[in-house]
Amino acid sequence: MCCQKSYLVIYYTGFLSAGPLKCCTNYSPKPFPLNRLKHFSVQDATGVCRLSAVIFTTLKNKKICADPEAAWVKDAVSHISKYCTPLY
């Protein structure tokens, strides 16, 4: 399995675009299994989005917003970081 991580804030459209801006507005209420996650990105609250979040991408390409301070999220980020090559 190939996995990647990035530390970019995810914006699906910009300020001048007619489309909606995509930001996490809340967190997933429960942990997600590690074996179903392939990579993550970090949403920074200092940008356009108002909530700091880790955004996991599942094997089925679904996006999961998670609390960066939650223990399961830290474990998942550590696990993915250990087995993936970072993108910079």
Kinemage of the C-alpha trace (Angstrom):
@kinemage 1
@onewidth
@group {chain A} dominant
@subgroup {mainchain}
@vectorlist {calphas} color= white
{ca met a 1} P 0.000 0.000 0.000
{ca cys a 2} L 1.297 3.408 -0.901
{ca cys a 3} L 0.522 6.264 1.403
{ca gln a 4} L 1.380 9.927 1.521
{ca lys a 5} L 1.014 12.772 3.921
{ca ser a 6} L 1.090 16.480 3.435
{ca tyr a 7} L 1.037 19.432 5.753
{ca leu a 8} L -0.929 21.676 3.459
{ca val a 9} L -4.129 23.364 4.420
{ca ile a 10} L -6.831 21.861 2.236
{ca tyr a 11} L -8.761 24.408 0.206
{ca tyr a 12} L -10.889 23.086 -2.601
{ca thr a 13} L -11.527 26.537 -3.999
{ca gly a 14} L -10.059 29.982 -3.429
{ca phe a 15} L -11.583 33.262 -2.364
{ca leu a 16} L -12.295 34.386 -5.878
{ca ser a 17} L -13.852 31.156 -7.036
{ca ala a 18} L -17.603 30.789 -7.398
{ca gly a 19} L -17.555 27.351 -5.714
{ca pro a 20} L -17.853 26.647 -1.982
{ca leu a 21} L -14.843 26.666 0.322
{ca lys a 22} L -14.314 23.277 2.029
{ca cys a 23} L -13.160 23.334 5.649
{ca cys a 24} L -13.690 20.989 8.571
{ca thr a 25} L -16.348 22.497 10.802
{ca asn a 26} L -16.515 19.684 13.367
{ca tyr a 27} L -14.711 16.494 14.329
{ca ser a 28} L -15.584 12.862 13.759
{ca pro a 29} L -17.280 11.687 16.980
{ca lys a 30} L -15.376 8.386 17.189
{ca pro a 31} L -11.973 6.923 16.294
{ca phe a 32} L -11.430 5.489 12.826
{ca pro a 33} L -9.538 2.188 12.275
{ca leu a 34} L -5.866 2.733 11.363
{ca asn a 35} L -5.944 0.061 8.682
{ca arg a 36} L -8.535 2.086 6.747
{ca leu a 37} L -6.524 5.333 6.665
{ca lys a 38} L -4.026 6.039 3.887
{ca his a 39} L -2.809 9.589 4.495
{ca phe a 40} L -3.529 12.845 6.291
{ca ser a 41} L -3.219 16.597 6.002
{ca val a 42} L -3.424 19.362 8.570
{ca gln a 43} L -5.987 22.174 8.503
{ca asp a 44} L -4.654 25.250 10.267
{ca ala a 45} L -7.116 27.529 12.054
{ca thr a 46} L -5.010 30.602 11.286
{ca gly a 47} L -6.040 30.539 7.626
{ca val a 48} L -9.506 30.764 6.147
{ca cys a 49} L -10.779 27.771 8.115
{ca arg a 50} L -11.687 28.481 11.736
{ca leu a 51} L -11.008 25.009 13.179
{ca ser a 52} L -7.646 23.257 13.566
{ca ala a 53} L -8.047 19.683 12.361
{ca val a 54} L -6.273 16.639 11.031
{ca ile a 55} L -7.968 15.496 7.836
{ca phe a 56} L -7.535 11.790 7.210
{ca thr a 57} L -8.188 10.241 3.815
{ca thr a 58} L -9.521 6.691 3.907
{ca leu a 59} L -8.760 3.896 1.461
{ca lys a 60} L -12.087 4.772 -0.212
{ca asn a 61} L -10.994 8.446 -0.497
{ca lys a 62} L -13.436 9.715 2.116
{ca lys a 63} L -12.307 12.678 4.229
{ca ile a 64} L -12.477 12.379 8.027
{ca cys a 65} L -12.009 15.498 10.164
{ca ala a 66} L -10.396 14.778 13.517
{ca asp a 67} L -9.337 16.650 16.657
{ca pro a 68} L -5.529 17.056 16.546
{ca glu a 69} L -5.404 16.846 20.356
{ca ala a 70} L -7.231 13.486 20.594
{ca ala a 71} L -5.056 10.502 21.556
{ca trp a 72} L -6.304 8.306 18.697
{ca val a 73} L -5.511 11.065 16.186
{ca lys a 74} L -1.958 11.446 17.498
{ca asp a 75} L -1.507 7.665 17.298
{ca ala a 76} L -2.860 7.576 13.733
{ca val a 77} L -0.634 10.457 12.601
{ca ser a 78} L 2.377 8.734 14.169
{ca his a 79} L 1.492 5.430 12.492
{ca ile a 80} L 0.979 6.997 9.050
{ca ser a 81} L 4.146 9.109 9.417
{ca lys a 82} L 6.175 6.014 10.269
{ca tyr a 83} L 5.120 4.146 7.129
{ca cys a 84} L 4.760 6.960 4.606
{ca thr a 85} L 7.042 9.261 2.700
{ca pro a 86} L 6.219 12.918 3.384
{ca leu a 87} L 5.374 15.335 0.577
{ca tyr a 88} L 6.844 18.815 0.934
